[in-house]
Amino acid sequence: MRINDDLTIPVIVHAAQLPWTSSPAAGVDRRMLFRIGDEVARATSIVRYAPRSAFPRHTHGGGEEIVVLDGVFQDEHGDYPAGSYFRNPPGTSHVPASKDGCTIFVRLWQFRESDDDQIVRRPAEGRPLEPRSGAASAIELFDDAFENVRFESWMPGKAIMVENARGLEMLVLAGSLSIGDQMLTSQSWVRLPVGQALRAVSGPEGAKVWVKEAPLLHPDVCRLP
């Protein structure tokens, strides 16, 4: 399966408009944004857990990066309410579940082979940053020599520009923004190849976004089996 696999072109996906497709686990459905592979895949998705659903224990051969969008995501290590962010590096394992249901944004098999940082940021945790022009606040979730990941809150009706020296992904968490003639709302996902800056105008209620500056595919990305 290949979905939005050409990393040289800009992509905007209005994920909230996509149908849900079932996963191998009962009660767990997904909206696929990017995918290379079959059930084991290099993938970016929106995943919905019905109440009392769970995924069987599995090991993350290529790493897992998650933002909890609503509800409470859980595993044997703890509870992660909406606004949580975490990174499970290659080799980690868990049993993901949700007692009351939740929705998450997840990236799989996109870690570097040498990336072994396990990070958990619960809501409002992270390093405060000086916000860019048009933003009210910014929190850095993760940064190393290869990636910078953060939450940003954009003020209403502001023109925003995000430079793009490495590659760029953005997910709208709340509110709205426009890029050209496209209006993006919650669960809208943007991916831009290196060199193409993000130029947007925040909506009347502002916007909260997840932003990742990193190569769209690391040269030393974990190899799929």
N, C-alpha and C positions, 0 to 999 in steps of 0.2 A: 504494500500500500504506500502511495506517495501523495502527500497533500502539502501544497505550498513549499515544495522542496527546492525551488530555484532561489538560492540565497542572494542572487545578484539583482533582484527586482524588489521594489517596495511592495509591502502587503498590508492591507487593512481588512480585518475580519470583524464583522458585527456578530459576535458569537451568540448574543442573546436571541438572534433570529434563526440560529441553526437548530435543527432537530436534535433531540437527545438520542444517542445510540447506546445499546446495552454493552456492558463489559462481561467478561466471564464470571464475575461475582454478582449474585442476585442482589438487586436493589442499588447497584452502582452503575450509573450511566455517565456518558461523556459527550462533549462537543470537541471535535478534533480541529485544532488550529494549524498544526504542523506535524508531519509524520513521515518517517522513512523506516519501513519495516512492517512486520505483521503484528502479532501480539507482543513480542519483544521488539521495541522500536525506539528510535530516536524520536521523541514526541513532545509536543506542547499541547495541553488540553485544559478545558474546564471540566471538572469532574463533580458529579452530584451523588451524595450518599443519602439514601432514604433512611428514615429512622430505623435504628437497630440493624443496620447493614454493616458488613465488614468485608475486607479483602483478606484472603489467606496470607499467612506469613510468607514473605518473600525477601530476597536479598537484592539490594540495589547494585547491580553489576556496573552500571554506568552513572550512578548518583541520581539524586532526586532533589528538586528545589520546589518549595510549596509556599503559596500565599493563601491563607484562609479567607474566603470572601464573605461567607455568612455561616451562622450556626457555630457549632463546636466540633472540630476534628479531634480525634483521639487515637492514641495507641497505648501500648503497655507502659510507655514512659511518661504519659501525662495527657492533659487536656490543652487544646490550642484554640482559643476563641477567635472570632472574626478579627482581622487585623494582625494576626500572627504570621511570622515568616520564619521558615527554617530550611536548612540545607542538610541533607543526609548524604555524605560522600560515598564513593564506591566502596562496597564491602559491608555496609551497614544493612541491618534488617529490622523489620517490625511487622506488626499486625494492625493496619490502619482500619479505623471504624468510626462510627458516630451513633451515639445513643439516641439523639433527638434529630439527626439529619444535619447536613452541612453541604456547602459548595466550596470547592478549592480550585485554584489555578496551579497546575503542576507541569514541570519540565523534567523529562526523563532522558537518561543517556546523553547528557550534554555537558558533563563534567570533564575536566582534564584528568588524565591518568594520575597525575601527581597531586590533585586537589583532595586533601584529606581533612579540611576544616569542617567540623560539625557545628552548626550555628543554630541557635534558637532565639528568636526575638518575639516576645509577646507584645501585645498592643502598647504603643508609645515607647517601646524600648529601642535603643539605637543611639547613634551620635548625632546631635543636632548640627545642622549645616547652615551656613548663610544662604538664605533662599535666593534663587535667581530672580531677575526682573519679572514681575507679574505674579510671583508666588508668595504665599503668606508664610509657609514653613517648609522645611525639608529635613528628613531624618535618614541618615545613612545606615543601612542594614548590614552591608558587607562591602569590604574593599580589600583587594590585594593588588598585585602588580598587573593583573589580567582583567579584573572585573570591578565595576562599581554598581551597587544596587541600592535603591533608596525609595522611600515614599515621599511624594511631594503633594502639598495642597496649593492649588492655584486659585487666585482671587477671581471674582466674577468679572467677565467681560474684558479680560486682558489678553494682549498678544504675547505669546510665549515662544521663545526659540531655545531649542536644546541642540547644542553642537554635537557632532557625530564623528569622532576621530577613530573609533574602533568598531562600530556597529552598534545598533540601538534597537531595543524592544521597549514597548510601553503597553500597559494594560490600564484601562479606565476602571477604577474601583467604585467611584461614586460621582454624581454630577454629570456634566457633559462638556464637550469641546468640539470644535470643528476644525477640520483640516481640508482646505480648499472648499469644495461644495458638499463634503460629507460630514454629517453630524454623528459624533461618537458618544455613546452612552455606556452605562455599566456593562462590563464584559467585552467591550470593544478592544481589539488587540492590534497593535501596529508593530511592524518590523521593517527597519530601514537598513540597507547596505551602507557600509562605511562611506563617509563623505557626504551623505544626504542628510542635512540638518532637519530636525523636526520643527515645523512652523505651525502653530495652532493658535486658536482663539478660544479661551474658556467660555463656557456658557453662563447664563444669567445667575445660576446658583453656584458657579465655580466648579472645580473638579478636584478629585483626589486621584492620584495616579501612582502606579508602580513603574519605575524606570530602571532599565538595566543597560549599562554601557559596557559592551564586551564584544569580541569577535562573535559573529553569528554561528560559527562553528570553529572551535579551537583547533589549531593544527594538530595538537596532541590529544584530541578528544578520545574518550574511552572507545575501544573497538567493540562493535556489536558482535555477539557470538554467531 
